[in-house]
Amino acid sequence: MKKILVLFSIGIIVSTFFSCTKTGPAGPAGATGPTGASTIIAIDTFSVPIASWNQWQTNYYKFVHTNSKITQHVVDAGSVSVFVANQALYPGVWYAMPFTVAGTGQAGQRFTYSLNTITLLNENYTSGIPCVYQFKVVIYN
């Protein structure tokens, strides 16, 4: 009886693997999808000197940068990415914002953007006013 049950199980498994085959021509192609990834329309790299940071609140500093490439279309349907670097300490290393310094609780950088404007915010709980940072802004359509 055991031998019959094993043979029957093997027969079911084999017939399951070989019984499903596709016959006939392929169906029609589907509709064309939407346009792919966003296009980079501008890359803006600039430094913010120490004297240009304005104290906003206790331990918060901000810098407002204008860029005419941030159009209403970018605000409504595009995107902006910002990267920060401290070239004096870590040459060639860029960090994507928002960026938080590990072990400091809330020290780091973040940003907002609106029509023609990027506002950089620096939260600094350890050393007061921010140092000289370099920023790279990438604007997508």
N, C-alpha and C positions, 0 to 999 in steps of 0.2 A: 504494500500500500504506500509506504514511504517513497519507493522508487517511482511509482506512478505520479505521486504528488510533485516530486522534483521534476520529472520530465514534463508534466503539464505546466508547471511554473516557467520552465525554460522555454517551452513553446509559446506561451503568452508573451514573454519578454522579447523573443526573437520576432514574433509577428508584429509587435508594437513598433519596433525600430524600422522594419522594412515595409510596413503597410501604408505609410503616408508619403506619397510622392505627388509632385505638381505636374500636371499635364496641361498642354495648351499654350497659346501665346501670352506674352507679358501684357499687362494692362497699360492703358495710356499714362503718359507722364502727368504729374500733378501740376498745379498752377505755380507760376514763378513766385517765390517768396519775397519778402520785403528786402530792401537794400541792407547790406551787411553792416559791419562795425562803423562807428563814428570816424570821421576824418579829423586829423589834427589840423587846426587852422592857424595856430600860433604857439611858439615857445618863447617865453619871456624870462630871461635870467637877470637878476639884479641883486645888489647887496644893500643891506640896511645898516647904516652906521649907528653906533651907540647913541649918538645925540638925536637920532631921528625917532627913537622909540618914545612914545608918550604914555605916561602912567595913566591907566584907565581906572583901576580900582587898586586896593591894597594888593601888592604882589602881582598885579596884572598890567601888562604893557601892550600897546597896540600900535600898529603902523598901517596906514591906508595907502595903497598903491593904485594908481589909475592905469587902466588899459582899455583902449577903445575897441579892442577885438572882443571884449565881453559884451556882445550885443544882446538885444532883447531876445533874439532867436536862441542864443546860447543859454540865457537864463531860463527860457521856457522849455527848450528841447535838447540842449546840449549839456556839456559838463565841463568842469574845471578841476584839474588835479594840481596840487602844490607839493613840492619837495623842498626839504631844508638841508643845508650843509653848514658845518663849521669847518671851513677850509684850513684854518690855523691848526686845529687839533686833529682833524681827520681828512686830509686832502683826498679829493676824488670820491668821497663817500656821501651819498644822498639818502635821506630818510623820507619816506612818504608821510605826509601829514594827514590826519592828526598824528602827533608823535608824543609819547610820554616817556620821560626818563625813568628807567627802572629803579625802584627802591626809594623814590622821592615822594610818592603819594600822588601828587597832581602836577608836578613840574613838567612842562612840555609846550608844544606849539599846536595851534589849530587855526582854521581860517574860515571865513565866510566870503561869499561873492554875491554881487548884484550888478546891475547895469553899469558898465565901465569901471567897476571898482572891486578890488580884493582887499579885505581887511585881515591882517595877520595878527593873531593874538598869542602872546607869550605869557605863560603862567610860570612864575619863578619864585619858589618858596625858600631858596637857599642863599642865593647870592645877589639879590636885588635886581638892578637893571640888566637886561639881556646884553650879550656880547654881540659882535659883528657876525651876522649870519648872511649866507647867500641863499636866495630862493630861486626855484625854477617853477614857473607856472606853465602848465600845458592846457591849452584851450581846445575843446572838441566841439565840432559842429553837430 
